[in-house]
């Protein structure tokens, strides 16, 4: 990987706000955009940048939410952000549906560059044509698959590229062979990467342990819009609570664990409704879950919703959100969306989640893979051991302070500008 020539990129610094454990998860101040003064000496304006994001484009889950918010917010910072989808699917369709041209509505232009298989390097040649025709000066890859293409396209086009680490490639799914392949592809591809962005401090430390220099990695926490829909009711102790799980349902999200927790809560005399929002990744996994529900006898406690584009409205219908992830999280977007909506969160303490949720303040943290621990945290909230309104208010405040979509976009734009300014300075030397 190419080393930075200076230390201009921001690094993780501790926040002064104490958490329940006595130390606030460190937050990175977003890099301020570089202003360029006009020839007339009037108010400064931001240098225009054209960036091509390389994404899979198959689903619309956490990483795609990040990408959609960047596509929407970066133009406010004079950054044109378009997308090349190498596995065109739901996200590619949504990009094309939003070609309204209305500021704040368009997510960016969609280029479909389908790969025939995981190692289809010929897609890099097609990408080079897109880069040339669109006059893009920077590439931004988001997955191991697109990192491979970005690495080749960068060499052939001469354009620098940035890699966005959304989750640890070596422990992203339950298939060990897939993790090994993705981690190998990612590691080999990053040899000529100009800079890395990680969505959490935990991932930054992970990349540094892999051998990347501290000045090569910048943390830009994920961010979401400040959408706080009206709520028709507030839960009370003794009422039947609705706990929601919003995710692309796949093994690492831990749906099996929350099902076991439902059975445990029923044994304890506390029943809640679980509202499952999101599609299943595969039919095989859906059948596995159906079998578990039948064995546990908890089918009457579950309300299936399926995929939704309106996550905030669904959050407003919940008394609390549960995310029992087993591993592989960078900084879950749905956790931040729940904070913005003022919905308390019960999550597992994996990866970057504890950087957003402080136990006992914005939500509660359980041990991963532990249905008893998860049941205890759900029970603590629904039985009034914590004040729901206080938790809701703190979640909204913390989102506003650290995890907005505009803060995220500003941090990413800052990385772009420092990278391109450094490149320009080298060219002039």
C-alpha positions as CSV (number, residue, x, y, z in Angstrom):
1,X,0.0,0.0,0.0
2,X,1.2,3.5,-0.8
3,X,2.3,5.4,2.3
4,X,1.1,8.9,2.9
5,X,3.8,11.6,2.5
6,X,2.6,13.6,5.5
7,X,0.4,13.2,8.6
8,X,-2.4,15.5,7.4
9,X,-5.2,12.9,7.9
10,X,-7.0,12.9,11.2
11,X,-6.5,10.0,13.6
12,X,-8.6,8.8,16.5
13,X,-8.7,11.0,19.5
14,X,-10.5,10.4,22.8
15,X,-13.8,12.2,23.4
16,X,-14.2,14.0,26.8
17,X,-17.7,12.6,27.5
18,X,-17.4,9.7,30.0
19,X,-19.2,6.4,29.2
20,X,-20.6,3.9,31.7
21,X,-17.2,2.2,31.8
22,X,-15.5,5.5,32.4
23,X,-14.1,6.1,28.9
24,X,-16.0,7.4,26.0
25,X,-15.3,5.5,22.7
26,X,-12.9,7.7,20.8
27,X,-14.5,9.8,18.1
28,X,-12.7,11.3,15.1
29,X,-13.3,14.9,14.3
30,X,-14.3,15.0,10.6
31,X,-11.7,16.5,8.3
32,X,-12.6,20.0,7.4
33,X,-13.1,20.6,3.7
34,X,-10.3,22.6,2.1
35,X,-11.5,26.0,0.9
36,X,-10.2,27.6,-2.3
37,X,-10.5,31.4,-2.6
38,X,-11.9,32.7,-5.9
39,X,-9.9,34.9,-8.1
40,X,-12.0,38.0,-7.1
41,X,-11.1,37.3,-3.4
42,X,-14.8,36.8,-2.5
43,X,-16.2,34.1,-0.3
44,X,-14.2,30.9,-0.5
45,X,-15.7,28.0,-2.4
46,X,-14.8,24.3,-2.4
47,X,-12.9,22.7,-5.2
48,X,-15.1,20.5,-7.3
49,X,-14.3,16.8,-7.2
50,X,-15.7,13.9,-9.2
51,X,-15.6,10.6,-7.4
52,X,-16.7,7.2,-8.7
53,X,-17.8,4.8,-6.0
54,X,-17.3,1.1,-6.7
55,X,-20.0,-1.0,-5.0
56,X,-21.5,-4.4,-5.2
57,X,-25.1,-3.0,-5.6
58,X,-26.8,-6.3,-5.0
59,X,-28.6,-5.6,-1.7
60,X,-29.8,-2.6,0.2
61,X,-28.5,-3.1,3.7
62,X,-26.0,-1.3,6.0
63,X,-23.1,-0.5,3.5
64,X,-25.6,0.5,0.8
65,X,-27.2,2.9,3.3
66,X,-23.8,4.5,3.8
67,X,-23.3,4.8,0.1
68,X,-26.8,6.3,-0.5
69,X,-26.3,9.0,2.1
70,X,-22.9,9.8,0.7
71,X,-24.4,10.1,-2.8
72,X,-27.0,12.4,-1.5
73,X,-24.9,14.6,0.8
74,X,-21.5,14.9,-0.9
75,X,-22.8,17.2,-3.7
76,X,-23.5,19.8,-0.9
77,X,-19.7,19.8,-0.5
78,X,-19.1,20.2,-4.3
79,X,-18.3,16.5,-4.6
80,X,-20.0,14.6,-7.5
81,X,-20.4,11.0,-6.3
82,X,-21.6,8.4,-8.8
83,X,-21.6,4.6,-8.6
84,X,-20.4,1.7,-10.5
85,X,-22.3,-1.4,-9.5
86,X,-20.5,-4.7,-10.2
87,X,-23.4,-6.9,-8.9
88,X,-26.4,-4.8,-10.0
89,X,-29.5,-5.6,-8.0
90,X,-31.7,-3.7,-5.5
91,X,-29.3,-0.9,-4.9
92,X,-28.6,-0.3,-8.6
93,X,-32.3,-0.2,-9.2
94,X,-32.9,2.3,-6.4
95,X,-30.1,4.6,-7.7
96,X,-31.8,4.7,-11.1
97,X,-35.2,5.3,-9.5
98,X,-33.9,8.4,-7.8
99,X,-32.6,10.2,-10.9
100,X,-34.9,13.2,-10.2
101,X,-32.3,15.9,-10.4
102,X,-33.8,17.4,-7.2
103,X,-31.1,18.4,-4.7
104,X,-31.1,16.0,-1.8
105,X,-33.1,13.4,-3.7
106,X,-30.7,12.1,-6.3
107,X,-28.2,9.6,-4.9
108,X,-25.8,9.8,-7.9
109,X,-25.6,8.3,-11.4
110,X,-25.6,4.5,-11.7
111,X,-23.2,2.7,-14.0
112,X,-23.8,-1.0,-14.4
113,X,-20.5,-2.9,-14.7
114,X,-21.5,-6.5,-14.0
115,X,-18.8,-9.0,-13.1
116,X,-19.3,-12.5,-14.4
117,X,-17.7,-14.0,-11.3
118,X,-15.7,-13.0,-8.2
119,X,-12.4,-12.8,-10.1
120,X,-13.6,-11.3,-13.4
121,X,-10.8,-8.8,-13.9
122,X,-12.1,-7.7,-17.3
123,X,-14.6,-5.5,-15.5
124,X,-11.7,-3.3,-14.6
125,X,-11.2,-2.5,-18.3
126,X,-14.9,-1.5,-18.6
127,X,-14.5,0.6,-15.4
128,X,-11.6,2.5,-17.0
129,X,-13.9,3.5,-19.8
130,X,-16.5,4.8,-17.3
131,X,-13.7,6.7,-15.5
132,X,-12.5,8.3,-18.7
133,X,-16.0,9.2,-20.0
134,X,-17.1,10.5,-16.6
135,X,-13.9,12.4,-16.0
136,X,-13.6,11.0,-12.5
137,X,-10.4,11.9,-10.6
138,X,-10.8,9.6,-7.6
139,X,-12.1,6.0,-7.0
140,X,-13.8,4.9,-3.8
141,X,-14.2,1.1,-3.3
142,X,-16.4,-0.4,-0.6
143,X,-16.0,-4.2,-0.7
144,X,-13.1,-6.7,-1.3
145,X,-14.6,-7.5,-4.7
146,X,-14.5,-3.8,-5.8
147,X,-11.2,-3.3,-4.1
148,X,-9.7,-5.7,-6.6
149,X,-11.2,-3.8,-9.5
150,X,-10.2,-0.4,-8.0
151,X,-6.6,-1.6,-7.6
152,X,-6.4,-2.6,-11.3
153,X,-8.4,0.4,-12.6
154,X,-6.1,2.7,-10.6
155,X,-3.0,1.3,-12.2
156,X,-4.4,1.6,-15.7
157,X,-6.1,5.0,-15.3
158,X,-3.6,6.6,-13.0
159,X,-6.3,7.7,-10.6
160,X,-5.8,7.3,-6.8
161,X,-8.3,5.3,-4.8
162,X,-9.7,5.1,-1.3
163,X,-11.0,2.0,0.4
164,X,-13.9,2.1,2.8
165,X,-13.8,-0.7,5.5
166,X,-17.4,-1.3,6.5
167,X,-16.7,-4.6,8.3
168,X,-13.8,-7.0,8.9
169,X,-13.4,-9.1,5.7
170,X,-11.9,-12.0,7.6
171,X,-15.0,-12.4,9.8
172,X,-17.8,-11.1,7.7
173,X,-19.9,-14.2,7.4
174,X,-20.3,-17.8,8.7
175,X,-18.5,-19.3,5.7
176,X,-14.8,-19.6,6.7
177,X,-13.7,-20.2,3.1
178,X,-15.4,-17.1,1.9
179,X,-13.9,-15.0,4.7
180,X,-10.4,-16.3,3.8
181,X,-10.9,-15.5,0.1
182,X,-12.3,-12.0,0.7
183,X,-9.5,-11.2,3.2
184,X,-6.8,-12.4,0.8
185,X,-8.3,-10.4,-2.1
186,X,-8.7,-7.3,0.1
187,X,-5.1,-7.5,1.4
188,X,-3.5,-8.0,-2.0
189,X,-5.6,-5.2,-3.6
190,X,-4.7,-2.6,-1.0
191,X,-1.0,-2.6,-2.0
192,X,-1.6,0.5,-4.2
193,X,-4.5,2.0,-2.2
194,X,-4.0,5.7,-1.4
195,X,-5.9,5.8,1.9
196,X,-8.3,3.7,4.1
197,X,-11.5,4.9,5.7
198,X,-12.8,2.8,8.6
199,X,-16.3,3.2,10.0
200,X,-15.2,2.7,13.6
201,X,-12.2,2.9,15.8
202,X,-12.3,-0.9,16.3
203,X,-11.8,-1.4,12.6
204,X,-9.0,1.2,12.5
205,X,-7.1,-0.8,15.2
206,X,-7.8,-4.0,13.2
207,X,-6.3,-2.5,10.0
208,X,-3.3,-1.2,11.9
209,X,-2.7,-4.6,13.4
210,X,-2.6,-5.9,9.8
211,X,0.4,-3.7,9.1
212,X,-1.1,-0.5,7.8
213,X,0.4,2.7,9.1
214,X,-1.6,4.9,11.5
215,X,-1.3,7.8,9.0
216,X,-2.9,5.6,6.3
217,X,-6.2,5.1,8.1
218,X,-8.9,7.6,9.0
219,X,-12.0,6.9,11.0
220,X,-15.2,8.4,9.7
221,X,-18.1,7.1,11.7
222,X,-21.2,6.2,9.8
223,X,-24.0,8.7,9.9
224,X,-27.7,8.9,9.1
225,X,-30.3,11.7,8.6
226,X,-31.9,13.2,11.7
227,X,-35.3,11.7,11.1
228,X,-37.4,11.5,14.3
229,X,-40.9,10.5,13.3
230,X,-43.8,11.2,15.6
231,X,-44.6,8.4,18.0
232,X,-48.2,7.5,18.8
233,X,-47.5,5.9,22.2
234,X,-44.8,5.5,24.7
235,X,-44.4,2.0,26.3
236,X,-45.2,1.5,30.0
237,X,-44.2,-1.1,32.5
238,X,-46.7,-3.9,32.5
239,X,-47.8,-3.4,28.9
240,X,-46.9,-5.7,26.0
241,X,-43.8,-4.3,24.4
242,X,-42.9,-4.6,20.7
243,X,-39.2,-5.2,20.1
244,X,-38.0,-4.9,16.5
245,X,-35.1,-6.4,14.6
246,X,-34.3,-4.6,11.4
247,X,-31.7,-6.3,9.2
248,X,-30.9,-8.3,6.2
249,X,-31.6,-11.6,7.9
250,X,-28.5,-13.8,7.7
251,X,-26.7,-15.9,10.3
252,X,-24.2,-13.3,11.6
253,X,-27.1,-11.0,12.6
254,X,-28.1,-13.4,15.4
255,X,-31.8,-13.9,14.8
256,X,-31.4,-17.4,16.3
257,X,-30.2,-15.8,19.5
258,X,-33.1,-13.4,19.9
259,X,-35.5,-16.3,19.2
260,X,-33.9,-18.3,22.1
261,X,-34.3,-15.1,24.2
262,X,-38.0,-14.9,23.4
263,X,-38.4,-18.5,24.7
264,X,-36.4,-17.6,27.8
265,X,-38.5,-14.5,28.5
266,X,-41.7,-16.5,28.2
267,X,-40.3,-19.0,30.8
268,X,-39.7,-16.0,33.1
269,X,-43.2,-14.8,32.6
270,X,-42.3,-11.8,30.4
271,X,-43.7,-11.8,26.9
272,X,-42.8,-9.4,24.1
273,X,-43.6,-9.2,20.5
274,X,-40.7,-9.5,18.1
275,X,-41.3,-7.5,14.9
276,X,-38.9,-8.7,12.2
277,X,-38.2,-6.1,9.5
278,X,-36.1,-7.1,6.5
279,X,-35.7,-9.8,3.9
280,X,-33.9,-13.1,4.3
281,X,-30.6,-13.5,2.5
282,X,-31.4,-17.0,1.4
283,X,-34.4,-19.4,1.4
284,X,-32.2,-22.0,3.2
285,X,-31.7,-19.6,6.1
286,X,-35.5,-18.8,6.2
287,X,-36.2,-22.5,6.5
288,X,-33.7,-22.9,9.3
289,X,-35.3,-20.1,11.2
290,X,-38.8,-21.5,10.6
291,X,-37.7,-24.8,12.1
292,X,-36.3,-23.1,15.2
293,X,-39.5,-21.1,15.7
294,X,-41.5,-24.3,15.5
295,X,-39.2,-26.1,18.0
296,X,-39.4,-23.3,20.5
297,X,-43.1,-22.7,20.1
298,X,-42.7,-18.9,19.8
299,X,-44.4,-18.3,16.5
300,X,-47.3,-16.4,18.2
301,X,-44.7,-13.9,19.4
302,X,-43.4,-12.9,16.0
303,X,-44.6,-10.4,13.5
304,X,-43.0,-10.6,10.0
305,X,-42.7,-7.4,8.0
306,X,-40.1,-8.1,5.3
307,X,-38.2,-5.4,3.4
308,X,-39.0,-1.8,3.9
309,X,-37.5,1.4,2.4
310,X,-39.0,3.5,5.3
311,X,-36.9,2.4,8.2
312,X,-37.7,5.5,10.4
313,X,-41.4,4.9,10.2
314,X,-40.9,1.3,11.3
315,X,-38.7,2.4,14.2
316,X,-41.4,4.7,15.4
317,X,-43.7,1.7,15.7
318,X,-41.2,-0.1,18.0
319,X,-40.8,0.3,21.8
320,X,-37.2,-0.8,21.4
321,X,-34.9,-2.2,18.7
322,X,-32.8,-5.3,19.1
323,X,-29.6,-6.2,17.1
324,X,-28.1,-9.4,18.4
325,X,-25.2,-9.5,16.0
326,X,-22.6,-12.3,16.5
327,X,-19.7,-10.6,14.7
328,X,-18.8,-8.7,11.6
329,X,-20.3,-5.3,12.4
330,X,-18.4,-2.1,11.7
331,X,-20.9,0.4,12.9
332,X,-24.4,-0.7,12.1
333,X,-26.5,1.9,10.3
334,X,-29.7,0.7,11.8
335,X,-28.3,1.4,15.3
336,X,-27.7,5.0,14.3
337,X,-31.2,5.2,12.6
338,X,-32.7,4.0,15.9
339,X,-30.8,6.7,17.8
340,X,-32.0,9.4,15.5
341,X,-35.6,8.1,15.9
342,X,-35.3,8.1,19.7
343,X,-35.8,4.3,19.8
344,X,-33.8,2.7,22.6
345,X,-31.5,-0.1,21.4
346,X,-30.6,-3.5,22.9
347,X,-27.6,-4.8,21.0
348,X,-24.6,-7.0,21.4
349,X,-21.2,-5.5,22.3
350,X,-19.4,-6.4,19.0
351,X,-17.1,-4.3,16.8
352,X,-18.1,-0.7,16.6
353,X,-21.6,-0.9,18.2
354,X,-20.3,0.1,21.7
355,X,-18.8,3.3,20.1
356,X,-22.3,4.5,19.5
357,X,-24.3,2.9,22.3
358,X,-23.3,3.5,25.9
359,X,-24.7,0.8,28.2
360,X,-27.5,2.2,30.4
361,X,-27.6,5.5,28.5
362,X,-28.8,5.3,24.8
363,X,-29.4,1.6,25.1
364,X,-28.3,-1.7,26.6
365,X,-25.5,-4.1,25.6
366,X,-25.6,-7.8,25.9
367,X,-22.9,-10.5,25.4
368,X,-22.8,-11.9,21.8
369,X,-24.1,-15.4,21.2
370,X,-25.7,-15.4,24.7
371,X,-29.5,-15.6,24.7
372,X,-29.7,-15.4,28.5
373,X,-27.7,-12.2,28.5
374,X,-29.9,-10.7,25.8
375,X,-33.1,-11.8,27.6
376,X,-31.8,-10.1,30.8
377,X,-31.3,-6.8,29.0
378,X,-34.7,-6.9,27.3
379,X,-36.3,-7.7,30.6
380,X,-34.4,-4.9,32.4
381,X,-35.8,-2.4,29.9
382,X,-39.4,-3.6,29.8
383,X,-39.7,-4.0,33.6
384,X,-38.6,-0.4,34.2
385,X,-35.1,-0.8,35.5
386,X,-34.2,2.0,33.0
387,X,-36.2,5.1,32.2
388,X,-37.4,4.7,28.6
389,X,-37.8,8.5,28.0
390,X,-34.4,9.4,29.3
391,X,-32.8,6.7,27.1
392,X,-34.8,7.9,24.1
393,X,-33.7,11.6,24.6
394,X,-30.0,10.6,25.1
395,X,-30.1,8.6,21.9
396,X,-31.4,11.6,19.9
397,X,-28.8,13.9,21.4
398,X,-25.9,11.6,20.8
399,X,-26.9,11.0,17.2
400,X,-27.0,14.8,16.6
401,X,-23.6,15.2,18.2
402,X,-21.6,12.4,16.5
403,X,-23.5,10.4,13.9
404,X,-25.4,12.6,11.4
405,X,-25.2,12.0,7.6
406,X,-23.7,15.5,7.1
407,X,-20.9,14.8,9.6
408,X,-20.1,11.6,7.8
409,X,-20.1,13.2,4.4
410,X,-17.9,16.1,5.6
411,X,-15.4,13.5,7.0
412,X,-15.3,11.6,3.7
413,X,-14.9,14.8,1.7
414,X,-12.1,15.9,4.0
415,X,-10.2,12.7,3.2
416,X,-10.8,13.3,-0.6
417,X,-9.5,16.8,-0.5
418,X,-6.4,16.1,1.6
419,X,-5.6,13.1,-0.6
420,X,-5.9,15.1,-3.9
421,X,-4.1,18.2,-2.4
422,X,-1.2,15.9,-1.4
423,X,-1.2,14.4,-4.9
424,X,-1.2,17.8,-6.5
425,X,1.7,19.0,-4.3
426,X,3.7,15.9,-5.3
427,X,3.0,16.7,-9.0
428,X,4.2,20.3,-8.6
429,X,7.4,19.4,-6.7
